[in-house]
């Protein structure tokens, strides 16, 4: 296994672990304080690197668009995922997170003028079937209490899909480190006052603080740096193949450390979602 493949596996393990750490930390901290800490600590790690590479002038030049994209790229989806993690198992949340390419394809119709090809429609329907199977696997009764966490996860992936298109439209050619650092800092500043109004009544346990640190430094800062290195070496398309590995690690970490059950319907739902993602990327030969 070469260094790039090792990088893809490590990145998938880190991003898959983020669902584990949120599942551990959110019951004591709450979604808003947890994500505010995640963004703040991750910003403090990336900001010195941005300054060393001279990216501050570019950030100042495009600060407003970076901030808007950052809200939908980090602050809002992270909060939705953290809130959903309070009731969803880490493995289920990681599999639902794999619907990001499905949402990106949906947004491409109004934002990029792409047509609804047969393969794309089939991929979207397959992904939707996977979400429904996942809910059945959790014993969901399709009531409001069961639907809301799932809808929150789908809202988060919809944010990812929209922000991906808008970043390409608003910030073409901007170094990824500038976009990432600026969006994380903007999100941290936005969430700081909201987090202060929702502080937990009791001090979190040491295990929760460890989860916050791992989430911010490992699953955010380090993961971004690995991802950018892979983009430079492999290109954006091949680097994005990490999407297929993240649910594997999300389910694995949840089963190993939280003793979450991995049922047949959960595996089937995950396969349907990943199959839908593969269909979205399929192109017929000329």
C-alpha positions in Angstrom: 0.0 0.0 0.0 1.5 3.3 -1.1 1.6 6.5 0.9 -1.5 8.0 -0.9 -3.6 4.9 -0.1 -2.4 5.1 3.5 -3.5 8.8 3.5 -7.0 7.9 2.2 -7.4 5.2 4.9 -6.2 7.5 7.7 -8.5 10.3 6.5 -11.5 8.0 6.4 -10.6 6.7 9.9 -10.5 10.3 11.2 -13.7 11.4 9.6 -15.4 8.2 10.6 -14.2 8.8 14.1 -15.9 12.2 14.2 -19.3 10.6 14.7 -18.0 8.5 17.6 -16.5 11.6 19.3 -19.7 13.6 18.8 -21.8 10.8 20.1 -19.6 10.8 23.3 -19.5 14.5 23.8 -22.8 15.9 22.8 -24.9 14.5 25.7 -22.8 16.5 28.3 -21.8 19.5 26.3 -24.8 20.1 24.0 -24.5 20.6 20.2 -23.8 24.4 20.1 -20.9 24.4 22.7 -19.4 21.3 21.2 -19.3 22.6 17.7 -18.1 26.1 18.8 -15.2 24.4 20.6 -14.5 22.2 17.6 -14.3 25.1 15.2 -12.3 27.3 17.6 -9.7 24.7 18.4 -9.4 23.7 14.7 -9.0 27.3 13.7 -6.2 27.8 16.2 -4.3 24.9 14.6 -4.8 26.0 11.0 -4.4 29.8 11.5 -0.6 29.8 12.1 -0.2 27.6 9.0 -2.2 30.1 6.9 -0.1 33.0 8.2 3.1 31.2 7.4 1.9 30.6 3.8 0.9 34.2 3.4 -2.8 33.5 2.9 -4.2 36.3 5.1 -4.5 38.9 2.3 -6.6 36.5 0.2 -8.8 35.8 3.2 -9.3 39.5 3.8 -10.1 40.1 0.2 -12.9 37.4 0.1 -13.9 37.4 3.7 -17.6 37.8 3.2 -18.1 35.0 0.6 -15.8 32.7 2.7 -17.9 33.5 5.8 -21.2 32.7 4.0 -19.8 29.5 2.5 -18.3 28.6 5.9 -21.7 28.8 7.6 -23.0 26.1 5.3 -19.7 24.2 5.0 -19.0 23.9 8.7 -21.0 25.7 11.3 -24.6 24.7 10.4 -24.0 21.2 9.2 -21.7 20.4 12.2 -24.4 21.6 14.5 -27.1 19.5 12.8 -24.9 16.4 12.9 -24.0 17.0 16.5 -27.7 17.4 17.4 -28.7 14.3 15.5 -25.8 12.4 17.2 -27.6 12.7 20.5 -30.1 10.1 19.4 -28.6 8.4 16.3 -25.9 5.8 16.7 -22.6 6.8 15.3 -22.6 4.2 12.6 -26.1 5.3 11.3 -25.0 8.9 11.3 -21.9 8.1 9.3 -23.9 6.2 6.7 -26.4 9.0 6.4 -23.5 11.4 5.9 -22.6 9.5 2.8 -25.7 11.0 1.1 -23.6 14.2 0.5 -22.9 13.3 -3.1 -26.6 12.7 -3.6 -27.4 16.2 -2.3 -24.6 17.7 -4.4 -26.2 16.1 -7.5 -29.6 17.5 -6.6 -28.2 21.0 -6.1 -26.4 20.7 -9.5 -29.7 20.9 -11.3 -30.7 24.5 -10.3 -27.2 25.8 -9.6 -25.1 24.3 -12.4 -27.8 23.7 -15.0 -27.2 19.9 -15.2 -29.9 17.7 -16.5 -31.6 14.8 -14.7 -30.1 11.9 -16.5 -31.5 8.4 -16.1 -28.5 7.2 -14.1 -28.7 10.2 -11.8 -32.4 9.7 -11.1 -31.7 6.0 -10.4 -28.9 7.0 -8.1 -31.1 9.4 -6.2 -33.9 6.9 -5.8 -31.5 4.2 -4.7 -30.0 6.6 -2.1 -33.5 7.5 -0.8 -34.3 3.8 -0.6 -31.2 3.3 1.5 -32.3 6.0 3.9 -35.7 4.4 4.3 -34.1 1.0 4.9 -31.8 2.5 7.6 -34.8 3.9 9.4 -36.5 0.5 9.3 -33.4 -1.0 10.7 -33.6 1.3 13.7 -37.1 0.3 14.3 -38.4 3.7 13.4 -42.1 4.3 13.5 -41.9 7.2 11.1 -43.1 9.6 13.7 -41.7 13.1 14.3 -39.3 11.9 17.1 -37.8 9.3 14.8 -37.7 11.5 11.7 -36.2 14.6 13.1 -32.6 13.3 13.6 -32.6 11.7 10.2 -33.9 15.0 8.6 -31.2 16.8 10.5 -28.5 14.6 9.0 -30.0 15.1 5.5 -30.1 18.8 6.2 -26.4 18.7 7.0 -25.5 16.9 3.8 -27.8 19.3 1.8 -25.6 22.2 3.3 -22.5 20.4 2.2 -23.9 20.0 -1.3 -24.9 23.6 -1.6 -21.7 25.0 -0.2 -19.6 22.9 -2.5 -21.3 24.4 -5.6 -21.1 27.9 -4.2 -17.5 27.6 -3.3 -16.7 26.7 -6.9 -18.8 29.7 -8.1 -17.7 32.3 -5.6 -14.2 31.3 -4.8 -12.6 29.9 -7.9 -8.8 29.4 -7.7 -8.7 30.2 -4.0 -6.3 27.9 -2.1 -8.2 25.3 -0.1 -6.3 26.3 3.1 -7.6 29.8 2.8 -11.2 28.7 2.4 -11.0 26.1 5.1 -9.3 28.3 7.7 -11.5 31.3 6.9 -14.7 29.2 7.0 -13.7 27.6 10.3 -12.9 30.9 11.9 -16.1 32.5 10.6 -18.1 29.6 12.0 -16.4 29.8 15.4 -17.1 33.5 15.7 -20.7 33.0 14.7 -21.3 30.2 17.2 -19.4 31.7 20.1 -22.3 33.9 21.5 -24.9 31.1 20.9 -22.6 28.6 22.7 -22.2 30.9 25.7 -26.0 31.1 26.0 -26.2 27.3 26.0 -23.4 26.2 28.3 -24.0 23.0 30.3 -25.0 23.2 33.9 -22.1 20.9 35.0 -18.5 20.7 34.0 -18.0 18.0 31.4 -16.0 14.9 32.3 -12.4 14.3 31.3 -13.5 11.8 28.7 -15.7 14.4 27.0 -12.8 16.9 26.9 -10.7 14.2 25.3 -13.4 13.7 22.7 -13.6 17.4 22.0 -9.8 17.6 21.5 -9.7 14.6 19.2 -12.7 15.9 17.2 -11.1 19.4 16.8 -7.4 18.5 16.2 -7.7 15.0 14.7 -11.0 14.9 12.8 -10.9 18.6 11.7 -7.4 20.2 11.5 -5.3 17.1 10.8 -8.0 15.7 8.5 -8.1 18.9 6.4 -4.3 18.9 6.0 -4.3 15.3 4.8 -7.2 16.0 2.5 -5.4 18.9 0.9 -2.3 16.9 0.4 -4.2 14.2 -1.3 -5.9 16.7 -3.6 -2.5 18.0 -4.6 -1.1 14.5 -5.3 -4.2 12.7 -6.6 -6.6 15.4 -7.8 -10.0 16.3 -6.3 -11.9 13.4 -7.9 -9.7 10.6 -6.7 -9.3 12.2 -3.3 -13.1 12.4 -2.9 -13.2 8.6 -3.0 -12.7 8.8 0.7 -16.5 9.2 0.8 -16.8 5.4 0.3 -14.6 4.5 3.3 -16.0 6.9 5.9 -19.1 4.9 6.7 -17.0 1.8 7.1 -15.0 3.3 9.8 -18.0 5.1 11.3 -19.8 1.8 11.7 -16.6 0.0 12.9 -15.8 2.6 15.6 -19.4 2.6 16.8 -19.4 -1.2 17.1 -16.0 -1.4 18.8 -16.2 1.5 21.3 -19.9 2.1 21.8 -21.0 -1.5 21.3 -23.6 -0.4 18.7 -25.5 -3.2 17.0 -24.8 -3.6 13.2 -27.9 -5.3 11.8 -28.7 -6.6 8.3 -31.0 -3.7 7.5 -28.3 -1.2 8.5 -25.8 -2.9 6.2 -28.3 -3.1 3.4 -29.2 0.6 3.8 -25.6 1.6 3.6 -25.0 -0.5 0.5 -28.0 1.1 -1.2 -26.8 4.6 -0.4 -23.2 3.9 -1.6 -24.7 2.2 -4.7 -26.7 5.4 -5.4 -23.5 7.4 -5.0 -21.7 5.2 -7.5 -24.6 5.6 -10.0 -24.3 9.4 -9.7 -20.7 9.2 -10.7 -21.3 6.9 -13.6 -20.9 8.3 -17.1 -21.8 6.3 -20.3 -19.1 5.9 -22.8 -19.3 7.9 -26.0 
